[in-house]
Amino acid sequence: MASNVEAWAEVRQTSIEIAQAIFEVAHDDEALAQKIWEEGSDEALQIAFARTDKNQLFWGEETVERQNV
């Protein structure tokens, strides 16, 4: 699934950390992951930032700042 998540993230111009967190929240259900990606998820953002030291991640066209999570 890891390479699929990477491809999924690339197509959506989304940071891999966020994509992995979305799939974790969605329990690897791609349809649910897509819905979460479209609607947003504070839980996914918290998971993503907990796993990286980056201060910015990308969720599609939106740049998410660590300090805003």
C-alpha positions in Angstrom: 0.0 0.0 0.0 2.9 2.4 0.6 3.7 3.0 -3.0 0.0 3.4 -3.7 -0.3 6.0 -1.0 2.8 7.8 -2.5 1.1 7.8 -6.0 -2.2 8.9 -4.4 -0.4 11.8 -2.7 1.5 12.9 -5.8 -1.7 13.0 -7.9 -3.3 15.2 -5.3 -0.2 17.4 -4.7 -0.4 16.4 -1.0 2.5 15.7 1.3 3.2 12.0 1.8 2.9 12.5 5.6 -0.6 13.8 5.2 -1.6 11.1 2.8 -0.3 8.4 5.1 -2.2 9.9 8.0 -5.4 10.2 5.9 -5.1 6.5 5.0 -4.6 5.6 8.7 -7.7 7.6 9.7 -9.6 5.9 6.8 -8.3 2.4 7.9 -6.8 2.0 4.3 -10.2 2.5 2.7 -9.4 4.5 -0.5 -13.0 5.8 -1.0 -13.1 7.1 2.6 -9.5 8.5 2.2 -10.7 10.5 -0.8 -13.7 11.8 1.2 -11.4 12.8 4.1 -9.0 14.5 1.7 -11.9 16.5 0.2 -13.4 17.5 3.5 -10.3 17.9 5.7 -9.4 16.2 9.0 -7.8 17.7 12.1 -7.0 14.2 13.2 -5.1 13.5 10.1 -3.1 16.8 10.4 -2.2 16.0 14.0 -1.0 12.6 13.0 1.0 13.9 10.1 2.8 16.6 12.0 3.5 14.2 14.9 5.5 12.1 12.5 7.7 14.8 10.9 9.8 17.8 12.0 8.6 19.8 8.9 6.8 23.1 9.7 4.8 23.1 6.5 2.9 20.3 4.8 0.7 20.5 1.7 -2.9 19.4 1.4 -3.7 19.9 -2.2 -3.3 23.6 -3.0 -3.3 24.5 0.7 -0.2 24.9 2.7 -0.7 23.8 6.3 1.5 25.4 9.0 2.5 23.3 12.1 1.6 26.2 14.4 -2.0 26.2 13.1 -2.7 22.6 13.9 
